[in-house]
């Protein structure tokens, strides 16, 4: 069952958040509902503008960290462009 909720919000906040929602292909109502669902689920409130890594990026970074740990798949350090060119000519 759906219901209507009337809340007071600064006009600037409503306009900016509606624009961001539109840019994401979502309605402001969807954003509010998702936020309230998360609030119910976690019983916490958090705001962040930080970008999050995709699962692919996280797995790629984990592979790189493993390579660093085992000193694999590295080139360099190079101290000049000539050294880099020489490396890639091999």
TATAFEN-V931343 format. One record per pair of residues at least 6 apart in sequence whose ideal C-beta (glycine too) atoms are under 6 Angstrom apart, sorted by the first residue. I is the first residue (numbers start at 1). J is the second residue. D is the distance in whole Angstrom. If there is no record, write none. Layout:
I/J/D  I/J/D
This chain:
18/28/5  21/28/5  21/31/5  67/73/5  75/87/6  78/84/5
